[in-house]
Amino acid sequence: MHLLNSKGDLFLQKRAMTKDLLPGYWDTSVGGHMSPGETPEDALKRETMEETGLKEFTCKLVKKYIWESPREKELVYSFMGSSENQPVINRDEIDDGRFWSMEEIRNNLDKNVFTPNFEHEFRMLFITSPDIIFSQE
């Protein structure tokens, strides 16, 4: 899930240095994998609570696509969300987290700051097709 605040800033998490894949890179607000039998919405609620401590938030599914890298291939459900509450990072899950302005993100693309998946999704949702975020289902 991409978590936006009222100013339009995007919360990003810094992947733990203990992660096997891309440690220390900044990544999507909330991410994870579904457990067997779990719906995408249930997985989102669980992962959001685990990583940000947020129990109350609003969100909508904005895109579903296949992400493929040399190491993995997965079906991604991209949600856009917001909350009146401030995220509280779980240091067992992530090393850091903060809100970034869209300009700050754009200025750091292609500089080995963000995960490749985040950069792909940011370009797809916020640069190439920003109308998808605000369109009605």
Secondary structure, 3 states (H helix, E strand, C coil): CEEECCCCCEEEEEECCCCCCCCCCEECCCCCCCCCCCCHHHHHHHHHHHHHCCCCCEEEEEEEEEEECCCCEEEEEEEEEECCCCCCCCCCCEEEEEEECHHHHHHHCCCCCECHHHHHHHHHHHHHCCHHHHCCC
